[in-house]
Each structure stands twice: as structure tokens, then as C-alpha cells.
Amino acid sequence: MFIYYRALLESRETEVISSEELSQLTGFSAAQIRKDLTYFGQFGTPGRGYTIKDLTHQLKGILGIDREWEVALVGMGNMGRALVAYEGLKNQGFNVTQLFDSDPKKIGMFCAGLKIKNIDNLKEEIRNSAARIAILAVPAGAAQSVTNLLLEAGIKAILNFAPTRIIVPDGVNVLNIDITNELTRLSYYLVQPDALKIADDNPAAGTESPEPIA
């Protein structure tokens, strides 16, 4: 759905867009797009298409980006510093409001205007905030123990940049971002050109779920 939303943002110069035109922008078939959107309601007009302004508004609500979210970021290494400085997060309503680390040399320092706090105080700090989303940018060996702290603090969604899988209970959403894994996928395509052709023919190939709705 975010792919559809992003395509709509790139089409603001027009007022109406058809599923066929949206298909050309996203790579998904027009039939798949209509199926996905129908799952959430009736947004378009047969024979006319979708009003971009209205559909963009609807998709923002579906994706939960029609509001602002407070985000806690744990791990202030190179990755953590890059993420907190990334303007794209704030532009979509994700405001990093708290930074944590365990390194005494970093605790108390400021990054992007935010003070880096001691991870020992993580549970108390997050419980006293509105943050329900966390970004995990810690070494693999610390990922699960930090995750446990986040869960105890009430975090319900984690974007995991640690190069390992973390275990969470039902009701907590985790998205794993393993850059090495993605680069390995690219190197595979370089040495297996036939596999790359398959991926080009099917935009959903290589994703964890073939359904664009997810």
C-alpha cells in the first residue's frame, strides 16, 4: 500500500488516476491494484478512476501515517546517527524523540538536537513517553536483551537493523532490515542474470510476501 501511496505523491500534477496508470507507476497489475484497494473499501469511480487527493488521504489513514508517531532509537553507532539525521522519517510523521546507548562516552552527548540517554533508564523513559515504535540499531549480541527491555517498556513495533532475528510475543510487530542480506541478494542477481529477469518480470519476487497489501 505504501508503494501505491508513494506513486500517488508523484502524480500530484493530475487530479485523477486510473488503475492502469497506477500499474505503470508501480509495476503491479491493474487487477491486483483494484483488488488491494477494494479490500479496504470503494475508493474509485468505474470508468473514471481514483481521485488522487481523496485516495492519498485514504491511504494515509490505512497506513497510519495520518498522524505523528513518537519513535525511540536504541544504538547510537554509525547506523543510529544516520537514522536520527534522516529527514524522511519526520516528513512521514515519524518523530525520533528519544535516543539511547550503553556507551558512557556517548551518554549525555547530543545528536540532531536530542540528548543520548543511558539505556539503563530506557524502560522508565519510554513508559513516560508516547513512544510505541522503536528502532533497534545495536550489535547482534545485544539485540535480544535490548528487545526485552523495549517490550517491558510497552513498545509494540520494532524496526530492527541488528544483523540477527529477535524474538517477540504475539501482538508485537517486527520488521527486520538486514543490509548485508539485501546486498547478498544483489550479488546473487549479478551472477544469476536469469533470476534477475524473473524479478524484473514480477515486482513482488524476492519479497517476504507476494501480496502488495502487506
N, CA, C and O of each residue as an XYZ file, in Angstrom:
856
protein
N       0.824     -1.205      0.000
C       0.000      0.000      0.000
C       0.863      1.262      0.000
O       0.489      2.289     -0.566
N       2.010      1.162      0.639
C       2.887      2.327      0.647
C       3.425      2.614     -0.758
O       3.649      3.770     -1.115
N       3.630      1.566     -1.546
C       4.079      1.768     -2.921
C       3.028      2.552     -3.700
O       3.359      3.445     -4.480
N       1.755      2.208     -3.481
C       0.679      2.946     -4.145
C       0.657      4.401     -3.659
O       0.508      5.330     -4.453
N       0.805      4.576     -2.366
C       0.790      5.921     -1.781
C       1.915      6.779     -2.352
O       1.706      7.940     -2.705
N       3.099      6.201     -2.437
C       4.246      6.946     -2.965
C       4.034      7.313     -4.427
O       4.410      8.402     -4.860
N       3.428      6.399     -5.188
C       3.152      6.685     -6.591
C       2.161      7.837     -6.731
O       2.285      8.661     -7.638
N       1.182      7.894     -5.838
C       0.205      8.983     -5.873
C       0.873     10.324     -5.586
O       0.531     11.336     -6.196
N       1.821     10.327     -4.661
C       2.533     11.567     -4.350
C       3.287     12.087     -5.566
O       3.452     13.295     -5.738
N       3.743     11.168     -6.405
C       4.488     11.553     -7.600
C       3.554     11.970     -8.738
O       4.011     12.405     -9.795
N       2.247     11.836     -8.516
C       1.275     12.139     -9.577
C       0.381     13.315     -9.209
O      -0.732     13.428     -9.722
N       0.849     14.185     -8.334
C       0.019     15.270     -7.832
C      -0.354     16.300     -8.885
O      -1.264     17.101     -8.672
N       0.339     16.288    -10.023
C       0.039     17.280    -11.056
C      -1.278     16.984    -11.758
O      -1.819     17.851    -12.445
N      -1.799     15.774    -11.595
C      -3.096     15.415    -12.163
C      -4.097     15.211    -11.034
O      -3.707     15.039     -9.879
N      -5.384     15.229    -11.363
C      -6.417     15.099    -10.348
C      -6.937     13.673    -10.218
O      -7.357     13.248     -9.142
N      -6.903     12.937    -11.334
C      -7.469     11.587    -11.350
C      -6.447     10.627    -11.940
O      -5.694     10.982    -12.847
N      -6.429      9.398    -11.412
C      -5.523      8.382    -11.931
C      -6.277      7.065    -12.047
O      -7.075      6.732    -11.171
N      -6.040      6.323    -13.097
C      -6.697      5.033    -13.290
C      -5.822      3.924    -12.721
O      -4.641      4.133    -12.443
N      -6.408      2.747    -12.549
C      -5.624      1.622    -12.054
C      -4.552      1.233    -13.068
O      -3.480      0.759    -12.689
N      -4.838      1.431    -14.366
C      -3.840      1.140    -15.391
C      -2.647      2.091    -15.277
O      -1.498      1.671    -15.412
N      -2.922      3.360    -15.031
C      -1.838      4.334    -14.865
C      -1.056      4.059    -13.589
O       0.166      4.203    -13.558
N      -1.762      3.663    -12.541
C      -1.086      3.315    -11.292
C      -0.241      2.062    -11.482
O       0.808      1.908    -10.857
N      -0.704      1.178    -12.343
C       0.050     -0.032    -12.651
C       1.377      0.301    -13.307
O       2.398     -0.308    -12.988
N       1.373      1.255    -14.213
C       2.598      1.654    -14.898
C       3.599      2.275    -13.932
O       4.809      2.147    -14.122
N       3.106      2.940    -12.908
C       3.989      3.596    -11.940
C       4.548      2.636    -10.896
O       5.629      2.867    -10.355
N       3.815      1.557    -10.609
C       4.205      0.660     -9.515
C       4.741     -0.686     -9.970
O       5.505     -1.325     -9.247
N       4.347     -1.127    -11.168
C       4.779     -2.441    -11.628
C       3.813     -3.551    -11.283
O       3.962     -4.671    -11.772
N       2.827     -3.268    -10.453
C       1.799     -4.254    -10.136
C       0.683     -4.167    -11.173
O       0.451     -3.110    -11.760
N       0.005     -5.270    -11.388
C      -1.056     -5.271    -12.390
C      -2.229     -4.412    -11.927
O      -2.444     -4.221    -10.731
N      -2.982     -3.897    -12.901
C      -4.151     -3.085    -12.582
C      -5.163     -3.897    -11.785
O      -5.802     -3.373    -10.873
N      -5.311     -5.181    -12.126
C      -6.248     -6.046    -11.409
C      -5.836     -6.207     -9.950
O      -6.684     -6.199     -9.058
N      -4.518     -6.356     -9.705
C      -4.026     -6.504     -8.333
C      -4.267     -5.221     -7.541
O      -4.650     -5.273     -6.372
N      -4.047     -4.091     -8.167
C      -4.256     -2.809     -7.502
C      -5.720     -2.637     -7.114
O      -6.029     -2.234     -5.992
N      -6.620     -2.943     -8.046
C      -8.051     -2.825     -7.744
C      -8.445     -3.767     -6.609
O      -9.239     -3.407     -5.740
N      -7.885     -4.970     -6.625
C      -8.174     -5.949     -5.573
C      -7.694     -5.440     -4.213
O      -8.414     -5.534     -3.219
N      -6.476     -4.903     -4.178
C      -5.907     -4.408     -2.925
C      -6.731     -3.264     -2.353
O      -7.043     -3.244     -1.162
N      -7.079     -2.315     -3.207
C      -7.816     -1.153     -2.734
C      -9.234     -1.516     -2.317
O      -9.760     -0.958     -1.353
N      -9.852     -2.439     -3.031
C     -11.207     -2.877     -2.689
C     -11.253     -3.542     -1.328
O     -12.272     -3.505     -0.639
N     -10.139     -4.152     -0.950
C     -10.056     -4.801      0.367
C     -10.375     -3.807      1.487
O     -10.920     -4.191      2.522
N     -10.038     -2.534      1.281
C     -10.237     -1.514      2.314
C     -11.464     -0.639      2.066
O     -11.811      0.184      2.913
N     -12.120     -0.805      0.927
C     -13.316     -0.009      0.652
C     -13.432      0.326     -0.823
O     -12.624     -0.116     -1.640
N     -14.437      1.105     -1.150
C     -14.661      1.523     -2.541
C     -14.195      2.962     -2.689
O     -14.866      3.885     -2.229
N     -13.048      3.157     -3.328
C     -12.459      4.477     -3.425
C     -12.607      5.114     -4.796
O     -12.682      6.338     -4.900
N     -12.650      4.309     -5.848
C     -12.668      4.844     -7.195
C     -14.048      4.902     -7.812
O     -15.028      4.438     -7.229
N     -14.110      5.481     -9.003
C     -15.343      5.551     -9.781
C     -15.141      4.772    -11.073
O     -14.235      5.090    -11.844
N     -15.976      3.746    -11.330
C     -15.819      2.960    -12.555
C     -15.825      3.850    -13.798
O     -16.698      4.701    -13.970
N     -14.831      3.632    -14.657
C     -14.744      4.405    -15.882
C     -14.034      5.735    -15.731
O     -13.704      6.384    -16.724
N     -13.798      6.139    -14.502
C     -13.139      7.431    -14.268
C     -11.804      7.261    -13.552
O     -10.831      7.942    -13.877
N     -11.756      6.363    -12.587
C     -10.525      6.142    -11.855
C     -10.597      6.659    -10.433
O     -11.677      6.771     -9.854
N      -9.448      6.971     -9.881
C      -9.355      7.413     -8.490
C      -8.979      8.893     -8.418
O      -8.085      9.355     -9.127
N      -9.665      9.611     -7.566
C      -9.274     10.994     -7.304
C      -8.024     10.962     -6.437
O      -8.053     10.447     -5.319
N      -6.933     11.508     -6.946
C      -5.644     11.384     -6.271
C      -5.669     11.967     -4.859
O      -5.147     11.358     -3.925
N      -6.267     13.131     -4.705
C      -6.299     13.763     -3.394
C      -7.041     12.896     -2.386
O      -6.566     12.706     -1.266
N      -8.205     12.367     -2.771
C      -9.005     11.559     -1.857
C      -8.324     10.225     -1.547
O      -8.294      9.796     -0.393
N      -7.779      9.569     -2.574
C      -7.148      8.275     -2.359
C      -5.884      8.413     -1.515
O      -5.592      7.558     -0.679
N      -5.138      9.492     -1.737
C      -3.950      9.733     -0.913
C      -4.342      9.876      0.551
O      -3.687      9.327      1.437
N      -5.413     10.618      0.796
C      -5.902     10.795      2.161
C      -6.318      9.458      2.776
O      -6.003      9.177      3.932
N      -7.022      8.640      2.004
C      -7.471      7.338      2.494
C      -6.287      6.420      2.809
O      -6.271      5.735      3.831
N      -5.307      6.420      1.918
C      -4.147      5.552      2.129
C      -3.338      5.983      3.345
O      -2.789      5.137      4.052
N      -3.257      7.281      3.596
C      -2.558      7.750      4.788
C      -3.211      7.188      6.045
O      -2.519      6.802      6.987
N      -4.542      7.140      6.059
C      -5.248      6.573      7.204
C      -5.020      5.082      7.323
O      -4.818      4.570      8.424
N      -5.050      4.373      6.195
C      -4.822      2.926      6.193
C      -3.423      2.596      6.697
O      -3.238      1.642      7.452
N      -2.448      3.383      6.279
C      -1.058      3.141      6.657
C      -0.701      3.698      8.037
O       0.379      3.430      8.562
N      -1.614      4.469      8.612
C      -1.343      5.032      9.930
C      -0.398      6.206      9.913
O       0.195      6.547     10.937
N      -0.248      6.838      8.745
C       0.650      7.996      8.657
C      -0.136      9.292      8.524
O       0.372     10.300      8.035
N      -1.388      9.241      8.971
C      -2.203     10.461      9.029
C      -2.064     11.113     10.394
O      -2.841     12.001     10.746
N      -1.086     10.678     11.155
C      -0.819     11.208     12.490
C       0.692     11.188     12.706
O       1.437     10.684     11.865
N       1.138     11.733     13.824
C       2.560     11.698     14.138
C       2.829     10.599     15.163
O       2.045     10.384     16.088
N       3.949      9.913     14.977
C       4.353      8.841     15.882
C       5.667      9.201     16.555
O       6.615      9.642     15.904
N       5.711      9.010     17.861
C       6.975      9.166     18.568
C       7.764      7.862     18.441
O       7.203      6.773     18.567
N       9.060      7.983     18.193
C       9.920      6.824     17.981
C      11.129      6.908     18.894
O      11.752      7.962     19.026
N      11.456      5.778     19.526
C      12.672      5.680     20.330
C      13.725      4.947     19.519
O      13.429      3.938     18.879
N      14.954      5.451     19.544
C      16.039      4.834     18.796
C      17.110      4.358     19.765
O      17.616      5.129     20.581
N      17.447      3.077     19.664
C      18.444      2.491     20.566
C      19.666      2.080     19.765
O      19.573      1.296     18.820
N      20.817      2.620     20.154
C      22.069      2.317     19.470
C      22.551      3.498     18.666
O      22.041      3.757     17.575
N      23.527      4.220     19.185
C      23.988      5.449     18.539
C      25.350      5.274     17.885
O      26.247      6.102     18.043
N      25.484      4.171     17.144
C      26.661      3.981     16.302
C      26.451      4.709     14.987
O      25.630      5.623     14.901
N      27.188      4.307     13.968
C      27.063      4.973     12.665
C      25.653      4.870     12.108
O      25.113      5.847     11.589
N      25.054      3.687     12.217
C      23.704      3.493     11.709
C      22.708      4.353     12.468
O      21.873      5.020     11.858
N      22.786      4.345     13.774
C      21.863      5.121     14.597
C      21.942      6.608     14.301
O      20.916      7.279     14.193
N      23.166      7.129     14.168
C      23.330      8.555     13.885
C      22.774      8.907     12.507
O      22.189      9.974     12.323
N      22.956      8.016     11.552
C      22.423      8.269     10.217
C      20.892      8.279     10.228
O      20.263      9.094      9.554
N      20.308      7.373     10.995
C      18.852      7.283     11.032
C      18.222      8.500     11.703
O      17.216      9.019     11.220
N      18.797      8.955     12.798
C      18.205     10.085     13.502
C      18.344     11.370     12.687
O      17.579     12.314     12.881
N      19.312     11.406     11.782
C      19.508     12.593     10.945
C      18.694     12.536      9.659
O      18.656     13.508      8.905
N      18.044     11.405      9.404
C      17.318     11.229      8.149
C      16.000     11.993      8.181
O      15.110     11.666      8.966
N      15.874     13.014      7.326
C      14.689     13.871      7.321
C      13.439     13.139      6.833
O      12.319     13.534      7.156
N      13.633     12.068      6.053
C      12.489     11.347      5.519
C      11.582     10.781      6.598
O      10.376     10.660      6.384
N      12.136     10.432      7.750
C      11.308      9.910      8.840
C      10.325     10.969      9.314
O       9.127     10.707      9.423
N      10.821     12.143      9.590
C       9.965     13.217     10.098
C       8.956     13.652      9.054
O       7.825     14.006      9.386
N       9.363     13.628      7.788
C       8.454     14.039      6.722
C       7.229     13.135      6.631
O       6.172     13.566      6.170
N       7.366     11.887      7.067
C       6.245     10.951      7.048
C       5.568     10.841      8.410
O       4.706      9.984      8.604
N       5.946     11.691      9.347
C       5.273     11.712     10.635
C       5.901     10.855     11.706
O       5.295     10.634     12.755
N       7.122     10.360     11.460
C       7.816      9.548     12.464
C       8.882     10.408     13.131
O       9.935     10.674     12.552
N       8.599     10.834     14.345
C       9.493     11.743     15.048
C      10.329     10.984     16.074
O       9.808     10.495     17.076
N      11.617     10.894     15.815
C      12.523     10.284     16.796
C      12.665     11.266     17.945
O      13.204     12.360     17.779
N      12.180     10.866     19.109
C      12.158     11.768     20.256
C      13.095     11.333     21.376
O      13.383     12.110     22.287
N      13.575     10.082     21.310
C      14.454      9.589     22.371
C      15.575      8.748     21.784
O      15.360      7.932     20.888
N      16.784      8.965     22.310
C      17.960      8.221     21.886
C      18.574      7.529     23.097
O      18.653      8.101     24.184
N      19.013      6.277     22.886
C      19.606      5.514     23.984
C      20.881      4.807     23.534
O      21.015      4.394     22.382
N      21.812      4.682     24.476
C      23.031      3.920     24.216
C      23.604      3.472     25.557
O      23.248      3.994     26.613
N      24.507      2.484     25.485
C      25.129      1.978     26.713
C      26.564      2.454     26.886
O      27.186      2.211     27.920
N      27.087      3.133     25.869
C      28.473      3.603     25.903
C      28.577      4.871     26.741
O      27.989      5.893     26.388
N      29.319      4.820     27.852
C      29.453      6.011     28.713
C      29.977      7.233     27.962
O      29.677      8.367     28.338
N      30.761      7.009     26.902
C      31.316      8.127     26.146
C      30.253      8.842     25.322
O      30.421     10.007     24.962
N      29.169      8.149     25.026
C      28.108      8.742     24.206
C      26.963      9.291     25.048
O      26.287     10.238     24.645
N      26.749      8.702     26.203
C      25.650      9.134     27.070
C      25.854     10.598     27.474
O      26.927     10.975     27.946
N      24.837     11.397     27.289
C      24.908     12.810     27.623
C      25.244     13.695     26.436
O      25.054     14.910     26.493
N      25.745     13.094     25.357
C      26.033     13.866     24.159
C      24.734     14.139     23.391
O      23.699     13.534     23.668
N      24.806     15.050     22.432
C      23.629     15.398     21.644
C      23.817     14.979     20.199
O      24.910     15.078     19.642
N      22.736     14.512     19.604
C      22.733     14.136     18.198
C      21.422     14.628     17.589
O      20.340     14.277     18.061
N      21.524     15.437     16.549
C      20.347     16.037     15.911
C      19.465     16.758     16.933
O      18.239     16.751     16.824
N      20.096     17.371     17.912
C      19.364     18.138     18.914
C      18.785     17.323     20.051
O      18.126     17.877     20.930
N      19.016     16.012     20.055
C      18.475     15.146     21.103
C      19.600     14.612     21.981
O      20.674     14.256     21.496
N      19.333     14.564     23.266
C      20.329     14.066     24.206
C      20.301     12.544     24.231
O      19.230     11.941     24.298
N      21.469     11.926     24.177
C      21.572     10.471     24.234
C      21.468     10.039     25.690
O      22.249     10.468     26.539
N      20.487      9.181     25.962
C      20.217      8.750     27.330
C      20.817      7.377     27.621
O      21.112      6.598     26.714
N      20.987      7.110     28.900
C      21.525      5.827     29.347
C      20.493      4.735     29.136
O      19.337      4.884     29.533
N      20.901      3.640     28.513
C      19.972      2.551     28.245
C      19.425      1.949     29.537
O      18.376      1.304     29.528
N      20.127      2.156     30.635
C      19.642      1.670     31.932
C      18.330      2.337     32.319
O      17.565      1.790     33.112
N      18.070      3.506     31.768
C      16.839      4.242     32.088
C      15.779      4.084     31.001
O      14.767      4.785     31.006
N      16.014      3.161     30.073
C      15.133      3.029     28.911
C      13.686      2.757     29.296
O      12.784      3.431     28.800
N      13.448      1.793     30.163
C      12.069      1.424     30.492
C      11.304      2.593     31.094
O      10.166      2.858     30.707
N      11.913      3.281     32.023
C      11.243      4.408     32.678
C      10.988      5.541     31.693
O       9.906      6.127     31.681
N      11.992      5.851     30.862
C      11.857      6.957     29.915
C      10.758      6.688     28.888
O       9.957      7.573     28.589
N      10.720      5.483     28.354
C       9.724      5.169     27.333
C       8.330      5.072     27.931
O       7.358      5.516     27.320
N       8.228      4.497     29.116
C       6.917      4.407     29.769
C       6.320      5.778     30.021
O       5.099      5.937     30.023
N       7.172      6.769     30.233
C       6.696      8.125     30.493
C       6.521      8.941     29.213
O       6.268     10.145     29.265
N       6.656      8.281     28.074
C       6.502      8.963     26.791
C       5.347      8.346     26.012
O       4.674      7.432     26.489
N       5.131      8.860     24.813
C       4.069      8.326     23.951
C       4.629      7.365     22.910
O       3.900      6.926     22.021
N       5.913      7.032     23.008
C       6.556      6.173     22.014
C       6.024      4.745     22.098
O       5.991      4.149     23.175
N       5.612      4.206     20.963
C       5.203      2.798     20.858
C       5.952      2.106     19.733
O       5.760      0.917     19.480
N       6.810      2.868     19.058
C       7.654      2.331     17.993
C       9.111      2.547     18.382
O       9.469      3.590     18.929
N       9.948      1.551     18.094
C      11.375      1.682     18.392
C      12.194      1.239     17.189
O      11.801      0.343     16.443
N      13.334      1.882     17.019
C      14.314      1.471     16.018
C      15.485      0.860     16.764
O      16.043      1.471     17.675
N      15.852     -0.349     16.370
C      16.926     -1.081     17.033
C      18.153     -1.075     16.128
O      18.135     -1.658     15.044
N      19.222     -0.411     16.578
C      20.448     -0.320     15.791
C      21.644     -0.677     16.662
O      22.612      0.076     16.764
N      21.550     -1.848     17.286
C      22.585     -2.307     18.214
C      23.293     -3.528     17.634
O      22.792     -4.128     16.683
N      24.451     -3.909     18.185
C      25.123     -5.123     17.709
C      24.243     -6.352     17.911
O      23.351     -6.354     18.760
N      24.496     -7.386     17.133
C      23.680     -8.600     17.180
C      23.629     -9.199     18.582
O      22.575     -9.657     19.024
N      24.752     -9.196     19.276
C      24.812     -9.808     20.592
C      23.942     -9.126     21.634
O      23.579     -9.740     22.638
N      23.603     -7.863     21.407
C      22.791     -7.121     22.384
C      21.341     -7.003     21.958
O      20.513     -6.503     22.719
N      21.020     -7.454     20.759
C      19.695     -7.208     20.195
C      18.561     -7.784     21.027
O      17.582     -7.087     21.292
N      18.669     -9.041     21.447
C      17.551     -9.653     22.162
C      17.359     -9.052     23.544
O      16.222     -8.833     23.964
N      18.449     -8.780     24.264
C      18.316     -8.207     25.604
C      17.721     -6.804     25.533
O      16.910     -6.432     26.382
N      18.119     -6.020     24.525
C      17.542     -4.686     24.364
C      16.085     -4.802     23.953
O      15.247     -4.024     24.408
N      15.775     -5.769     23.094
C      14.386     -6.000     22.700
C      13.523     -6.296     23.913
O      12.405     -5.794     24.022
N      14.035     -7.106     24.820
C      13.284     -7.435     26.037
C      12.979     -6.185     26.854
O      11.893     -6.055     27.419
N      13.942     -5.266     26.913
C      13.716     -4.005     27.623
C      12.632     -3.186     26.936
O      11.777     -2.595     27.596
N      12.673     -3.155     25.615
C      11.672     -2.399     24.857
C      10.275     -2.974     25.069
O       9.302     -2.231     25.199
N      10.183     -4.286     25.101
C       8.886     -4.922     25.316
C       8.348     -4.594     26.703
O       7.160     -4.312     26.860
N       9.215     -4.629     27.702
C       8.802     -4.303     29.068
C       8.384     -2.837     29.183
O       7.587     -2.475     30.049
N       8.930     -1.999     28.301
C       8.600     -0.571     28.323
C       7.288     -0.271     27.606
O       6.768      0.841     27.686
N       6.753     -1.283     26.897
C       5.475     -1.078     26.223
C       5.561     -0.858     24.725
O       4.560     -0.523     24.092
N       6.747     -1.042     24.144
C       6.915     -0.894     22.699
C       6.140     -2.003     21.981
O       6.191     -3.166     22.380
N       5.421     -1.627     20.917
C       4.586     -2.579     20.182
C       5.045     -2.816     18.749
O       4.503     -3.683     18.063
N       6.039     -2.057     18.289
C       6.539     -2.217     16.929
C       8.023     -1.882     16.909
O       8.448     -0.875     17.476
N       8.819     -2.742     16.244
C      10.272     -2.563     16.229
C      10.796     -2.660     14.810
O      10.504     -3.617     14.092
N      11.573     -1.660     14.411
C      12.310     -1.710     13.155
C      13.722     -2.152     13.512
O      14.476     -1.402     14.132
N      14.076     -3.373     13.120
C      15.303     -3.999     13.585
C      16.409     -3.935     12.538
O      16.329     -4.588     11.497
N      17.448     -3.138     12.822
C      18.613     -3.070     11.955
C      19.743     -3.955     12.465
O      20.782     -4.053     11.812
N      19.568     -4.599     13.608
C      20.591     -5.505     14.122
C      20.668     -6.725     13.203
O      19.633     -7.232     12.771
N      21.873     -7.202     12.898
C      22.027     -8.326     11.961
C      21.686     -9.671     12.593
O      22.490    -10.603     12.559
N      20.498     -9.764     13.165
C      20.038    -11.004     13.767
C      18.529    -10.930     13.930
O      17.949     -9.845     13.955
N      17.907    -12.078     14.040
C      16.466    -12.129     14.275
C      16.201    -11.993     15.765
O      16.949    -12.518     16.589
N      15.140    -11.291     16.100
C      14.775    -11.138     17.507
C      13.441    -11.819     17.757
O      12.606    -11.925     16.859
N      13.252    -12.273     18.974
C      12.038    -12.998     19.349
C      11.125    -12.062     20.136
O      11.535    -11.445     21.118
N       9.881    -11.973     19.681
C       8.892    -11.129     20.345
C       7.595    -11.912     20.493
O       7.363    -12.850     19.730
N       6.748    -11.558     21.448
C       5.471    -12.257     21.628
C       4.451    -11.820     20.573
O       4.662    -10.846     19.850
N       3.365    -12.548     20.502
C       2.269    -12.165     19.614
C       1.775    -10.769     19.994
O       1.726    -10.404     21.169
N       1.418    -10.015     18.985
C       0.922     -8.667     19.236
C       1.985     -7.600     19.078
O       1.685     -6.407     19.116
N       3.241     -8.029     18.896
C       4.332     -7.084     18.662
C       4.830     -7.283     17.234
O       5.139     -8.403     16.830
N       4.906     -6.208     16.484
C       5.319     -6.282     15.080
C       6.790     -5.951     14.934
O       7.285     -4.987     15.518
N       7.490     -6.766     14.140
C       8.917     -6.554     13.890
C       9.173     -6.538     12.388
O       8.679     -7.393     11.654
N       9.938     -5.571     11.948
C      10.402     -5.528     10.567
C      11.923     -5.565     10.612
O      12.563     -4.679     11.177
N      12.497     -6.618      9.999
C      13.946     -6.792     10.008
C      14.560     -6.191      8.753
O      14.159     -6.519      7.637
N      15.539     -5.307      8.944
C      16.259     -4.699      7.832
C      17.714     -5.151      7.920
O      18.493     -4.621      8.712
N      18.069     -6.140      7.095
C      19.436     -6.673      7.099
C      20.120     -6.228      5.805
O      19.896     -6.818      4.748
N      20.941     -5.204      5.889
C      21.570     -4.633      4.707
C      22.486     -5.644      4.030
O      22.537     -5.708      2.802
N      23.214     -6.440      4.825
C      24.096     -7.450      4.246
C      23.301     -8.465      3.448
O      23.724     -8.890      2.374
N      22.150     -8.851      3.974
C      21.304     -9.808      3.273
C      20.837     -9.246      1.934
O      20.822     -9.960      0.932
N      20.457     -7.970      1.914
C      19.991     -7.352      0.678
C      21.122     -7.227     -0.336
O      20.903     -7.419     -1.533
N      22.333     -6.906      0.129
C      23.472     -6.839     -0.779
C      23.802     -8.218     -1.338
O      24.187     -8.352     -2.500
N      23.646     -9.244     -0.495
C      23.869    -10.606     -0.971
C      22.859    -10.970     -2.055
O      23.184    -11.666     -3.017
N      21.630    -10.487     -1.885
C      20.612    -10.722     -2.913
C      21.029    -10.068     -4.234
O      20.853    -10.648     -5.305
N      21.581     -8.857     -4.143
C      22.030     -8.178     -5.350
C      23.196     -8.911     -6.006
O      23.248     -9.030     -7.231
N      24.133     -9.402     -5.193
C      25.261    -10.133     -5.764
C      24.792    -11.422     -6.428
O      25.358    -11.857     -7.430
N      23.754    -12.025     -5.860
C      23.160    -13.220     -6.468
C      22.600    -12.895     -7.849
O      22.787    -13.654     -8.800
N      21.910    -11.753     -7.950
C      21.361    -11.356     -9.240
C      22.468    -11.079    -10.256
O      22.290    -11.316    -11.451
N      23.600    -10.581     -9.786
C      24.705    -10.296    -10.695
C      25.275    -11.573    -11.307
O      25.649    -11.591    -12.479
N      25.339    -12.636    -10.516
C      25.920    -13.881    -11.017
C      24.860    -14.831    -11.567
O      25.188    -15.850    -12.175
N      23.570    -14.487    -11.348
C      22.462    -15.299    -11.858
C      21.515    -14.379    -12.635
O      20.435    -14.055    -12.143
N      21.906    -13.956    -13.840
C      21.089    -12.992    -14.590
C      19.680    -13.481    -14.885
O      18.764    -12.666    -14.998
N      19.479    -14.790    -15.012
C      18.137    -15.303    -15.255
C      17.222    -15.008    -14.071
O      16.041    -14.713    -14.254
N      17.763    -15.086    -12.862
C      16.975    -14.789    -11.662
C      16.588    -13.317    -11.641
O      15.484    -12.977    -11.215
N      17.476    -12.442    -12.092
C      17.178    -11.014    -12.140
C      16.056    -10.739    -13.125
O      15.200     -9.892    -12.872
N      16.052    -11.456    -14.258
C      14.991    -11.270    -15.243
C      13.641    -11.662    -14.649
O      12.635    -10.997    -14.894
N      13.621    -12.753    -13.860
C      12.382    -13.179    -13.212
C      11.896    -12.101    -12.253
O      10.702    -11.804    -12.197
N      12.823    -11.515    -11.496
C      12.453    -10.464    -10.541
C      11.922     -9.231    -11.264
O      10.988     -8.585    -10.789
N      12.519     -8.901    -12.422
C      12.046     -7.755    -13.186
C      10.651     -7.994    -13.735
O       9.836     -7.074    -13.801
N      10.377     -9.238    -14.131
C       9.061     -9.565    -14.672
C       7.992     -9.616    -13.603
O       6.808     -9.440    -13.890
N       8.410     -9.860    -12.360
C       7.467     -9.958    -11.250
C       7.941     -9.059    -10.116
O       8.812     -9.469     -9.349
N       7.400     -7.841     -9.978
C       7.869     -6.894     -8.954
C       7.791     -7.447     -7.544
O       8.511     -6.979     -6.662
N       6.934     -8.432     -7.311
C       6.781     -8.979     -5.954
C       7.804    -10.058     -5.666
O       7.946    -10.470     -4.514
N       8.534    -10.536     -6.691
C       9.501    -11.609     -6.487
C      10.598    -11.156     -5.549
O      11.077    -10.025     -5.638
N      10.996    -12.038     -4.650
C      12.073    -11.728     -3.730
C      11.632    -11.043     -2.473
O      12.454    -10.810     -1.587
N      10.348    -10.704     -2.355
C       9.848    -10.115     -1.128
C       9.353    -11.219     -0.211
O       9.134    -12.348     -0.651
N       9.178    -10.898      1.058
C       8.742    -11.913      2.002
C       7.308    -12.325      1.746
O       6.916    -13.439      2.095
N       6.517    -11.451      1.144
C       5.123    -11.777      0.848
C       4.793    -11.312     -0.543
O       5.089    -10.167     -0.887
N       4.174    -12.175     -1.381
C       3.845    -11.765     -2.736
C       2.659    -10.825     -2.806
O       2.364    -10.290     -3.874
N       1.971    -10.609     -1.693
C       0.796     -9.772     -1.696
C       1.160     -8.316     -1.431
O       1.662     -8.002     -0.352
N       0.919     -7.415     -2.393
C       1.271     -5.993     -2.200
C       0.605     -5.368     -1.000
O       1.122     -4.397     -0.447
N      -0.551     -5.907     -0.574
C      -1.261     -5.316      0.572
C      -0.344     -5.207      1.777
O      -0.382     -4.216      2.506
N       0.473     -6.219      1.984
C       1.356     -6.220      3.151
C       2.425     -5.158      3.044
O       3.253     -5.023      3.945
